Each structure stands twice: as C-alpha cells, then as structure tokens.
Amino acid sequence: MIIGGIVAICVLLLIFAFLAPRLSRWPQKGVDETLDAGSRGASHAPGRLGRWLSKPFRSSEKAADKSASAGRRGRAKLPL
C-alpha cells in the first residue's frame, strides 16, 4: 500500500513537472518535507535500526525528486 502511494506521488510529480515546471517546485518541496519528517522520526530508533527504518523514506524522497526532475527535463526538450 505504501509502495503504491509513493509510485502515485512520483507519477503525479512527473506529470505536474511536465505541465508546469515552475509551479511543480512547491508540491515537490512538500513531498520532500513530509518524507524528511518521517525519516527524522524513524532515525531516532537505537543503533542500526534507526538507519534501517529511515532508509525507505530517504530512497522515496530520491525517487520523487528524480521523477520531478525528469518531467522538467522532458519539458525542456520540447521544441516549443
């Protein structure tokens, strides 16, 4: 269920970044802040468990950022 949510967010950011590159920065920033808060909360677990629990949040943030930047790159390549 969580993986599906992250995939949906990535697809929405990709589409939004393609349609409105400048306006897509704010939703991307909101997703980053939300995932960063989850990562910070999970990292408070003791020892290696903290790193293991925060890793899915960090990798999801990277995926969302890549998706948004791919949409902006695709829009930049249009011959308009």
N, C-alpha and C positions, 0 to 999 in steps of 0.2 A: 504494500500500500504506500509506504513512504517512497520507495523507488519510483513508483508511478507518479507520485506528486512532484518529485524532482524532475522527472522527464517532462512532465506537463509544463513546469516552470521554465525549463530550458527551451522548449518549443515556443512558448509564449514570448519569451525574451528574444528569441531568434526572429520571430515574425514581427514583433514590435520594433526591433532594431532595424529590420529591413525597411519597414514602412516609415518610421520616424526616427532616424538615427540620433538626433539631438535630444529628443524627448525621452528616448529609451534609457538614458543615464539614470534618471530618478528611480524607475522601477528596479533597475539593476542594483542601485545603491541600497534600496530597501531590502531586496533579497539578500545582499551581502551582509547587511547589518543583522538580519534575522538569523542567518546561518552562523554568523560570527558569535552571536549571543549564545546559541546552542553549543558551539564549540568551546566557548569560555566556561559555560556551566558544566559541560562534561569533563573538562580538563581538571576540575577540582577533585576528581576521584584520586585516590592514592596510587602512587607509583606508575607502573606501565599501564595500568587500567585506565588512567586518565588520558594517556596518549591514544590508546586503542579506542576509547569511547569518543574522542574528539575528531578522529580521522575521517569518519564518514561526513561530518559537517564541512571539514576543510576540502575534501575532494568534491563534494557537491557544490561548494562555492566556486571552485575552479571550473567545474563543468558549466555552471551558469554564466560565468564570465567569458568562457570560450564561446559559448553559444551566442551571447550578445555581440561579441566582437566579430564573429563570423557573419552575423547579419549585417553589421555595419560595413565590413569588407565587401560583402556581396553587393550592397547598395552602391558602394563607391566604384565598383567595376561596371556599373550600368552606363551605357553610352548616352546618358541624358544630360 
